[in-house]
Amino acid sequence: MKAAIDRFLLYLKNERGCAVNTQLAYSTDVRQFEHVLSAGFGSPLKLEQLSTSMVASYARWLQDQGYRPSTVSRKMAAARAFLIYLERQERVISPSPHAVLHPPSAPRTLPNVLSREQIDRLVEAPVQTGTPRGLRDASILGLLYVGGLRASEAVGSNLEDVDLAAENFLRRGVDPMTIRLGVALDPLRVYLRVGRPHLVKDDKEQALFLNLRGKRLSRQGLWLVVKRWAAAEGFGADISPHTLRHSLIRHLLDDGKSKREIQHMLGLSSPNAIRVTTQ
């Protein structure tokens, strides 16, 4: 199991483009998950041995340690991500027992910022439809987040802005910048290969995101994409494209980026524009 954890951490670094601090947090939490299970069920623990009852026992252990609810949620999210990786990437456990890892209940509020786990859920949900529209929506949601894009930047992007081979996207504007695709890479790859060809009506159309008539998606259409999938995942009515931008800022701050660095990355006029996410 320890070797699988090492492969998972490499996956986070190389495929998901996670920041160093994020990788370290996952490493700490997932290794704790392995340590607790090994202590309770024998070491070395084999992947084939993982069961729902084992994972449920870890969830109970976390609840008994006196951690804050936010810490329990983070540790459960790390274990969930590892188990989902084992199921979908290494295909060694099926179905994954991650469903028993329920974060502690808390008063339900409409979030101004989504957690990384919520971002993953938001991007993954449209993929499950398998439709051209769903593949498009997943690509939109992923790109809004990884690029911290404004709605106008997303709908204004063209095919030439995506470099799948380099796993990069060119965010245009006054200060153009190349960004790593991260969680948007896989959805974009599938959308461009099998989704967009079903939407395009004119081969000369260069818009990256198309509506059902084969034309460039409008800002209103993009807002509806975000609203529809946020509602489907139960995130509340106040989620907008700007929420994904704020979420990226919050996560970058958590990863140790300075406000000045984030200002440069997102093309903000001043670091003061970041204050709303840190209050």
Secondary structure as UniProt FT lines:
FT   HELIX           2..14
FT   HELIX           20..41
FT   HELIX           47..49
FT   HELIX           52..63
FT   TURN            64..66
FT   HELIX           69..88
FT   HELIX           97..100
FT   HELIX           116..127
FT   TURN            128..129
FT   HELIX           132..147
FT   HELIX           151..155
FT   HELIX           159..161
FT   STRAND          162..163
FT   TURN            164..167
FT   STRAND          168..171
FT   STRAND          177..180
FT   HELIX           182..184
FT   HELIX           185..190
FT   HELIX           191..195
FT   HELIX           196..199
FT   TURN            203..204
FT   TURN            212..213
FT   HELIX           219..232
FT   TURN            233..234
FT   TURN            237..238
FT   HELIX           241..254
FT   TURN            255..256
FT   HELIX           259..266
FT   HELIX           271..274
FT   HELIX           275..278
//
